[in-house]
Amino acid sequence: MDVSVKRWSMIRPAQDTPKERQWISNLDLVMPTDHVPLLFFYKPNGSSDYSKPQVLQEALSKTLVQFYPMAGRLGRDENGRLEILCNAEGVLWIEAETTSAMDDLDDFTPCSKLTKLVPKADYFGDISSYPLIMAQVTTLKYGGVCLGIATHHTLTDGTTAFHFISSWSEMARGLPQISMPPLIDRTLLRARVPPIPIFHHLECNPPPFLNTSTSLGPNNHKPSTVSVFKIIQNQLNTLKAKSWEHGNKTNCTRGLSYDQKTKLDMPINGRPRLHPPLSSTYVGNATFAGSLITLSRNLQLEPFVNTLERVHETLKRMNNEYLRSALDYLETLPDITVAKRKLDTYQCPNLNINKWTRLSIYDIDFGWGRPIYMGPANVVHEGKIYILPSPTDDGSLSLVACLQTAHMKLFGKHLYEGLKSFDKIKARY
C-alpha cells in the first residue's frame, strides 16, 4: 500500500498551559517505552465537515489545553528517572492519502501494511526528541478515511488514550466543552511511605522460559503471524452457560511438554478496584497485571471449570490491598526495569489477553458517525491477544491474536472445536 504524505505540522494547545516537570508513577515506568498504534476507519456520512483536516486540527488544539501533558515530551529528573516535560511542544499531525480502498485492507487484520496509516517515531534520538501523541488522517480511495493515532505507553493506558480521543471528537463535533475533564495528578498512585508490600507479586517476575526439552525446540527467531477469529453471540451465550460444568475438558496445547510452566497475564483497570476508586478520567497508567502460572499438564488434563476457577481467583484477588501492595513492591525494587514489559514478555510458553470490550472504542464520533472498524494497526508481541467488541453491536467478539505461525492453526482449531463441543452439549439438553 502506497501512502503519500501531503503535509505535516505540530499542533500545540490553543491556550497557555502549565509548564512543569510531571512525576510519573511506577505503573508508568513498567510500561513499554514505545507508541501504541490505533486505527479508526470511517465511511462518508454526508457531513459537510467530513474528514476536513482544519476541523480536526482546531479541535485537537482545544483538547490539548486540558490534556496538556499530551503535548509534552519525555525527560529525566536529576536521578535519571523518567518524567514528563509539560512544555507544549505539540502533537505531530500528518495529512496523507492513498490509492488503496477499504476493501484492499484484508478486513483490517493488523499487519505491517496498516502501520503506514499511523505516524512512526524515531527512537534513535534522545527521548525528548519525539512527540508523545502522533496523529495521521489518510484519505482512502472512494472517499473512506482512516485516522491513525499513536499514543506513548508511558503517557497513557487504554482508558486514558480513549478518554483523550473521545474528548477530541467532542471538540470536533462542536461541543462547547469537554464532558469529562481529565484528572492530572499521578501522585495518586504513589507508593506508601514506607512501602509495605504484603503479597507475592508474580506478575513482576520474569516469565517462564520454554523448556529446551520440548519438541518445539528453543523459542528464538520463531516466525509469528496475526489472525482474527470471530465469535458470534450464540457461541458466547452457550460458552457462558456450559463452561462451568465439570465434565468439559480444555484438552488444548501449543505443543508444550507436561512439565512446562506457562504464565497468563491479564491487564486489569485498577481505577474502580482501588479504595477510594480512582476516577475514570485519571490521566496515566492505572493498569495492573493479573497473573497466574501453572503447568501445561494441568491445562491439558483438567476440566475446563478448573481453568476458569484459576482465572477467576486471580481476578478476585485484584482488590485495593493487592493493588496498593503492587505499587509498594515496585517501589522496593533496586532496579524497576526488571519488571518492565518487553517484546518477549508474552512469547511462548506465555500469553497475554487484553480485553477492550469495556472501552468505548466505537463511540469515537468526529461528526462522521461511528467508525466502521477500530483496532490495533499491528501486533508485534508474540503471545498477545486482544478481545475487541463488534462495530455493529451485534454481541459478537473478535480475537486478534499474534502467535507463532506454527501455533496459529492449532489455536484456531482448538478454539472453534471447543465452541462446537459446547454447542453439542447444549443440543443434548
N, C-alpha and C positions, 0 to 999 in steps of 0.2 A: 504494500500500500504506500503510495507516494503522498506525502503531506508537505504542502508549501506554506511556509511562514510568511505572512504578509506584513505584519508589524508587531512590535513588542514594546512594552514600557513598564515602568514601575508605578503601581497605584499606591498612593500614600493616603493617610487619614485626611478627611475633609476639614478637620479642625486640629488645633494643637492638642497633643496627648501627653500624658506623664512621661517624663524622661527619667528612667530608673533602671537599676540592675535588679532583676527579679530572681529571687531564690527559687529553686525548684526542688521537688520532693524526691525521696528515694525511689518512688514508683516511676517518676520521670527518668531517673538515672538508669534504671534497668531495662528501659525500652531500647529497641534497636535505634541507632543513630542514623536513620535514613527516612525518606519520604514514603508515605503510603499512597499509591496511585489509584484514584477513584474515577469512574466514568458514569456520566449521566447522558442518556440518549433521548432526544425529543423529536417528535414529528411536527410539521407545521399545523397550527390550530387556527389560522386566520387572524391572529393578533397583529396589529399594526407595528408592535414593538418586537415581533418575533425575532430573536437572535440578534437584535441590534447591539453592537458592542458598546456604544456610548451609554445605553441604559444600564448595562451590566457594570461598566466601569464606575459610573457615578454611584450606583447602589453599593458597590464594593467599597468605595472610598468612604461613604457614610457609615457602613458597617464597621470599618476599622477604627472609628472613633471610640466605640465602646470595647471592641475586641482588639485593643491596641497592641497587646503582645504579639499578635499575628503579623504585625508589620515590622517586628524587630528581627534580631539576629541572635545566634548563639554566641556565647563568650565564656570566659573562665574567670573565677574570682582569684583572690591572692593565694589561695591554696590549691588552685588548679581544678576546682570543682566546676562543673558545667553550670551556667546560669543563662538567663535570657536578657539580652540587652534591648530594652524598650527604647529604640532610637528612631522609630518612624521611617526607616529606610524603605519600607514598602513591600508590597506583594508583586511578584512577577506576573505580568499579564501578556498573553500571546494571542494573536488572531491568525488563524490559518484556514486553509481549505484543502480538500482532497477530491480526486475524481472517483473515489470509491463511494458506493452507496451502502446503506444499512444491510441490504441483502448480501453484500460481499463479505460480511464480517462473521460468518460461521456461527450465527446465533449468539454472538457476543461471548463466545468461550474465551476466557482470558489467555492471552498469548503475547509473544514479543511484538507482533504486528500492532496490537491495540495500544502498546506503550507509546507509539508515535503520536497518540492523541492526548498525551499528558506531558507537561514540561519535565525535563530532567535536570537534576542538579549536578554541578561539577564538584565532587567531593575531594578533589586533589588539592584544592587550595585550603586556606585557613577556614576554620568552622564559621567564622563571621562573614565569609565571602558569599554565602548563598542565602536566598530567601527561605523563610520557614513555611510559607504558603506560596504555591505557584498555580496558576490557572490558565487554561487554554480553551478557547472556543473555536471549534473547527466546523466549517460548513461542509456538509457532505453532498454528494450528487443527489439530485431530485429534491433538494431542499431540507433534508434532515440536518440536525445539529447535534454535535457532541460537546459537552462541557467536561473537560478533564481537569481534575483538581488533585494536587499533590500536597499532603499535609505532613509536616515533620513529626515523627512519633515522639520525640522528646517534648514537643509542644502540646500534642493532643492525643487522646484516645478516641475511640469511635464515637462516644457520646458527645464529646466536645466538638469533634470535627463536624458532625451532622447538625449540632446546635448552631455552629458558626455558619454553615452553608444555608441552613434554613432561615437564619436571620438575614443573610444576604438576599435570599429570594424574597423575603418580605419587603425589603427596601426596593427591590426591583419591581415589585407589584405596586409600589406607590404608597405603602403604609406609612403613616406619619412617624412611627417609632417602632423599635424592636419590641415584640410582645414579651420576650423573656430575656431581660438584660443579663449579661454574664456576671458571674461571681469570680472576681480575680483576686484570689488570696490563697496561694499554695501552702502557706504556713498552716492551714487547717489540717494538712496531712504530715505535719512534723512528727517525729518520734517523740515519745515521752522522755522526760528528764528526771532521773536517769532512765535509759531504755530498759524495759523488763520483759523480754520475750519469754513466754511461758509454754510455747508449743514447739514441737519439732517441725520445721518448715521445709519439707522435702521438695516443695516447688522451687526452692532456691538452690537445690543440689544439682550437680551436673547430671544430665540424662544418662540412662544405662547405655553402654556400648553394645554393639552387635557381637555376639559370641563368634569367635573365629572358627568354632567347630560347626557352625550352621552350614547347611547345604548351599546357602546363597553366597557364602564367602564374605570377604570384607566389604564394607559399605562404601568405600572410597570410589568416586568417579562413576557411580551408577547413574545412568540417564533417567530423568524423570519426565513426566508428562502431566498435563492438566486436562481433566474431563469434567463434564457437568452431568449430574444424574437428577432426574426429576421424580419426585414422589407425590402422587396425587392425593387429594383429601381422603378418598375412601381407603386408600392404603394406610394413611396416617391414623384414621379412626380405628381400623382393625388392629394396627400395631399397638395403639394405646390400650385397647380393650383386652388384648390377649397376651401382651408381653409379660405380665406379672404372673402367668401360670407356670407352675414349677416344671411341667413336662417339656417345655420348649427349650431346645438347646441352641447355643450360638454356633458351635462347630465351624468357626471360620478361622482362617490363618493367613499370614503373609509368608508362609513357608518357614516359620520360626521353629526352632527346637523347643521341646517342652520346658527345658530349664532356662530359657531366655527370659530375662526381665524386660518388661515393656512399660513405658510411662505414658499416661494420658494427661495432657494439660488442657484445662478449660478456662479461658478468660472470663472473669466474673466482675460485673459492675458493682463496685463496693459502695456506691453512693447511698442506695436505700438500705444497705445492710449495716452501716455504721450507726452508732448511737451517740448523740442525736444524728439523724440522717443528714448526709451531705447533700446540698442542693443539686438538682439535676443540671443546673446552669453552671456548676463549678467548672472552671477552665483549667484543664490539665489532665494528667493521667490518674484515674481513680479505679483502674482495672487491676484486680488481683488474680493470681493464678490458682485455680483449684486443681490439685494434682493428686494422682494415685499411681502406685506402682504395683504390678502383680506379675506372676509368671505366665508365659504363654500357655502352659499346661492348663491353668485354671480357665482361661478364656475359651479354650478349645473343648473342654470336657464338662464344664459346669452348666447347669440350667441357666437360661437367659436371665431369669429373675435374679440370680445371684450376681450377675454382672451389673444389672440395673441397681441392685442394692449397694454395690460398691460405689457407683457413681452418685447415688442419692445421698449416701452417708458423707461423701466428700463435700458435696454442695451444702449439706445441712450444717457442717461444722464451720462454714464460712460466715460466722457471725461477728459482731463487733469485737469481742475479745480476741478472736483469732486474727482478724484484720489488723487490729492495733498491735498485736504481738508480731505480726509480719513486718510492719513498719519498724518496730523496735529491733527485730532480728537483723534487718538490712542495715540499721544504724550501727550494730555491733561488729559488722564485718570489717576486717582490716582493709580489704580491697573489694569494694562493691561491684567491680566489674566482673567478678567471678559469677555473679548472679545475673549478668546481662544476657538478654535473649539474643542469640546469634543465628546465623543462617543454618547451622547444622543442629540447632537445639531440638527440632522435632523430627529429624530424619529417622528412618528405620533403625531400631525397632520401636520408635516412639510416635506419638500422634498428638496433634493439637486440633481441637474442634472449636471454632469461633462462630458463635451464634449471633446473627444480625437481625433476627426476626423481631426483636423488641425495639430496634431502631427505626425511626420513621423515614426510611430511605426513599419511599415513593411519595412522600408529601412535599418534596422539594419542587416548588412551582414558581418559576421566574416570570409568570404571566403567560406561559406557554402550555399550561396544563401539566399533568403528571408525566414523569419520564416513562418511556415505554420499556426501558431497562436501566438498571443501576447495578453496578458491581465492581469488583477489583479489575484493574486493567490487566494485571498478570499476577501469578502466584509463583514465587521463586523458592519458597521454603518447602522443601520436600517433607511430607508428613503433615501438611496443613490442610484443613478442611473448613470451608465457610458454609454456613447454613443460611440461605437467603430466602426471604418471603417472595410470594408471587406478585408480579407487577399488576395483575388484574384482580387481586383479592379473591381468588377462587379457592383459597385454602391449601393450595399445593406449596411444596417447598422445593428448592433446588440445592443440591450439594455440589459445591465447587471444590474438587479435590486435586491436590498435587501429590502424586505418589511416584515411586519408582515405576518405570514403564513396565517392568516385569510383574509388578504387583497390581497394576490398574485393572487388568482383565479379571483377576481374582476378586478384587474389591467389588466390581460391578456384578460379577456372577453371584457372589455371596449376598450382596445387597438385595438384588431382585429375587433370588431364590428364597431368601429369608422372608421377604414380603409375601411371596406366593405361598409359602408354608403357613403363614398366618391366615391368609385367605382360605386355605383348605380347612384349617381349624375352625374358622368362622362358619364355613359351609356345613360342618357336621352338627352345628347347634341350631 
